[in-house]
């Protein structure tokens, strides 16, 4: 199987795929309980902290941004999907010196948002999948390797702070995991990208 093909052979992928299947099932079959603010669009930026080496590369603190759209099909439960970009750098790595590692692709899953008692402040819990690839760029900005897209997963928690009826700030912390193979000069390297993302989102409610 080529690097740019999805790997559906691993049993570890089955539960990740099921997240998408159940998201679509609930999206299509569950009734909307409240007609207000069913749709939302969110832009999020944050800092990324790798929890382990990427193969032999020690990644520096990175950064990224993401845009998602969500549909609330139950009073406190939404299905979301979007696209994101995250970047890391390393002085030394299996790919060479002064390399940039960029993770880009799609995200999807479920988000639970519930108020603290009678307060307007909400707590947020989310989880789902990612369909991303890892590109490696040299210091001149040239792409020297691309892992191809593959499935990973993420979980997160945070707060929902309302700003009026149609806006919300969502500070949150996420954990992401993506495993891909990267081939450079016919040498294949297993790369596990695991990191914590601490960021703030700004959501528009419709």
Secondary structure, DSSP 8 states (H G I E B T S, - for coil): --TTS----SGGGHHHHHHHHHHHHHHHHS--S--TT-EEEEEEEEEEEESS-BTTB----EEEEEEEEEEEEETTEEEEEEEEEEEEEEEEETTEEEEEEEEEEEEEEEEEEEESTTSS-EEEEEEEEEEEEEEEE-TTS-EEEE---EEEEEEEEEEEEE-SSSEEEEEEEEEEEEEEEEEETTEEEEEEEEEEEEEEEEEEE-
